[in-house]
């Protein structure tokens, strides 16, 4: 299976980077083909420019400025996101990826009546591995926006049922080495089962 891994953390020595490495290692151990997309390392531009927005609905030209990223997404059988949750949301670089790469004519079609129809049919699996500064209860009370986007919106983009793993380490502000090691092992087990 060809897996696109989107990694969104700027620090190489972070726990997020360790999670990223664990995901890659576990997937490779299963023989999957990995397209490892480190958004910071690749200096992905998350800004939706006025040109991007003007061309958004024109499927003949809307992907010109992000063609390689669209092609990589369309070539994937599975998508894995590895990111920290900041301010109850995605890092700006990952949110910008969704805004600029998930385009009409690529990941969904817009009908005559304006309704969106999913068309990212190649995906069969989806996963997110993330860390939260706050605890699970506080995050739940705030609606846990990243979980909702992954488990509902992104999961719907193929237009058919896909498996979805959401693996989250809450309360990083009070974590311990033991908890982090345990979470790394959990991540390893999840992706060795793919």
KABELJO-V655540 format. One record per backbone hydrogen bond with DSSP energy under -0.5 kcal/mol. NH is the residue of the N-H (numbers start at 1). CO is the residue of the C=O. E is the energy in kcal/mol with one decimal. If there is no record, write none. Layout:
BEGIN
nh:NH co:CO e:E
nh:NH co:CO e:E
END
This chain:
BEGIN
nh:3 co:1 e:-0.6
nh:3 co:33 e:-3.2
nh:4 co:2 e:-0.5
nh:4 co:78 e:-2.8
nh:5 co:3 e:-0.7
nh:5 co:35 e:-2.5
nh:6 co:4 e:-0.6
nh:6 co:80 e:-3.2
nh:7 co:5 e:-0.7
nh:7 co:37 e:-2.7
nh:8 co:82 e:-2.5
nh:12 co:10 e:-0.6
nh:14 co:11 e:-1.2
nh:18 co:14 e:-1.5
nh:19 co:15 e:-2.4
nh:20 co:16 e:-2.4
nh:21 co:17 e:-2.4
nh:22 co:18 e:-2.2
nh:23 co:19 e:-2.5
nh:24 co:20 e:-2.4
nh:25 co:21 e:-2.9
nh:26 co:22 e:-2.5
nh:27 co:23 e:-2.5
nh:28 co:24 e:-2.6
nh:29 co:25 e:-2.0
nh:30 co:26 e:-0.7
nh:30 co:27 e:-0.8
nh:31 co:28 e:-1.9
nh:32 co:27 e:-1.9
nh:33 co:1 e:-2.0
nh:34 co:32 e:-0.5
nh:35 co:3 e:-3.0
nh:36 co:34 e:-0.7
nh:37 co:5 e:-2.9
nh:37 co:35 e:-0.9
nh:38 co:36 e:-0.8
nh:39 co:7 e:-2.1
nh:39 co:37 e:-1.0
nh:42 co:38 e:-2.7
nh:43 co:40 e:-1.3
nh:44 co:39 e:-2.6
nh:46 co:44 e:-0.8
nh:49 co:47 e:-1.1
nh:53 co:49 e:-2.5
nh:54 co:50 e:-2.3
nh:55 co:51 e:-2.2
nh:56 co:52 e:-0.6
nh:56 co:53 e:-0.6
nh:58 co:55 e:-1.4
nh:59 co:57 e:-1.2
nh:61 co:58 e:-1.6
nh:62 co:58 e:-2.3
nh:64 co:61 e:-1.6
nh:66 co:63 e:-1.2
nh:67 co:64 e:-0.9
nh:69 co:66 e:-0.5
nh:70 co:66 e:-2.3
nh:71 co:67 e:-2.9
nh:72 co:68 e:-2.0
nh:73 co:69 e:-2.0
nh:74 co:70 e:-2.7
nh:75 co:71 e:-1.5
nh:76 co:72 e:-0.5
nh:76 co:73 e:-1.0
nh:77 co:2 e:-3.0
nh:78 co:2 e:-1.5
nh:79 co:125 e:-1.8
nh:80 co:4 e:-2.7
nh:81 co:127 e:-2.5
nh:82 co:6 e:-2.8
nh:83 co:129 e:-2.0
nh:84 co:8 e:-0.8
nh:85 co:131 e:-3.3
nh:86 co:84 e:-0.7
nh:86 co:89 e:-2.2
nh:89 co:86 e:-1.3
nh:94 co:91 e:-1.0
nh:95 co:91 e:-2.3
nh:96 co:92 e:-2.8
nh:97 co:93 e:-1.2
nh:98 co:94 e:-2.0
nh:99 co:95 e:-2.4
nh:100 co:96 e:-2.5
nh:101 co:97 e:-2.8
nh:102 co:97 e:-0.6
nh:102 co:98 e:-1.4
nh:103 co:101 e:-1.6
nh:105 co:108 e:-3.2
nh:106 co:103 e:-2.1
nh:107 co:103 e:-2.3
nh:108 co:103 e:-1.1
nh:109 co:117 e:-3.1
nh:111 co:109 e:-0.6
nh:111 co:115 e:-3.3
nh:114 co:111 e:-2.2
nh:117 co:109 e:-3.4
nh:119 co:107 e:-2.2
nh:119 co:157 e:-0.7
nh:120 co:107 e:-0.7
nh:120 co:157 e:-2.2
nh:121 co:119 e:-1.5
nh:123 co:120 e:-1.3
nh:124 co:77 e:-3.4
nh:125 co:77 e:-1.1
nh:126 co:163 e:-2.0
nh:127 co:79 e:-2.0
nh:128 co:165 e:-2.4
nh:129 co:81 e:-3.0
nh:130 co:167 e:-2.2
nh:131 co:83 e:-1.1
nh:132 co:169 e:-2.6
nh:133 co:85 e:-0.6
nh:139 co:135 e:-2.1
nh:140 co:136 e:-2.7
nh:141 co:137 e:-2.5
nh:142 co:138 e:-1.1
nh:143 co:140 e:-1.7
nh:144 co:139 e:-1.8
nh:148 co:144 e:-1.9
nh:149 co:145 e:-2.5
nh:150 co:146 e:-2.5
nh:151 co:147 e:-3.1
nh:152 co:148 e:-2.0
nh:153 co:148 e:-1.0
nh:154 co:149 e:-3.1
nh:155 co:150 e:-1.1
nh:156 co:152 e:-1.0
nh:156 co:153 e:-0.7
nh:157 co:153 e:-0.7
nh:157 co:154 e:-0.9
nh:159 co:156 e:-1.2
nh:163 co:124 e:-1.6
nh:165 co:126 e:-2.1
nh:166 co:164 e:-0.5
nh:167 co:128 e:-3.1
nh:167 co:165 e:-0.6
nh:168 co:166 e:-0.7
nh:169 co:130 e:-2.4
nh:170 co:168 e:-0.7
nh:171 co:134 e:-3.0
nh:172 co:132 e:-3.0
nh:173 co:133 e:-1.7
nh:174 co:171 e:-1.9
nh:175 co:172 e:-1.2
nh:180 co:176 e:-2.3
nh:181 co:177 e:-2.6
nh:182 co:178 e:-2.3
nh:183 co:179 e:-2.3
nh:184 co:180 e:-2.5
nh:185 co:181 e:-2.1
nh:186 co:182 e:-1.9
nh:187 co:183 e:-2.6
nh:188 co:184 e:-2.3
nh:189 co:185 e:-2.4
nh:190 co:186 e:-2.4
nh:191 co:187 e:-2.2
nh:192 co:188 e:-2.0
nh:193 co:189 e:-0.8
nh:193 co:190 e:-0.6
nh:194 co:191 e:-0.8
END
